[in-house]
Amino acid sequence: MAINAFSFKGIGDLQSKLKRNTSMSEVKNIVKANTAEMNRNAQRNASVDTGFLRRMITMSLTNGGFTGRSIAGAEYSPYPEYGTRFMAAQPFMGPAYREQKEKFKRDMQRLVK
């Protein structure tokens, strides 16, 4: 499954402003809350036959709590996400990511103001 990455410009400025205005534990809390919410939304959006796909959508926190990942671990996850020539796509991870991305940005902006 192809994963699109994104990057932030001015990360150094963000880090220095965060250090001045907030504790890093607040950043970790935002990462954790947003990752958990995205994970729940992906599970809610996933198509259900047996429930295996939903159960295999898991989250993990790494990098000391500064990185959150939501992963669809079922081997067949790309097929409902992107579709095949025999079935239409029923995306669940992409919509959850796009929705959560905006919430995450707002939460982080709130910290630096």
Summary of the structure (lengths in Angstrom):
residues: 113
radius of gyration: 16.1
end to end distance: 37.1
largest distance: 54.1
contacts: 286
relative contact order: 0.19
helix: 58%
strand: 11%
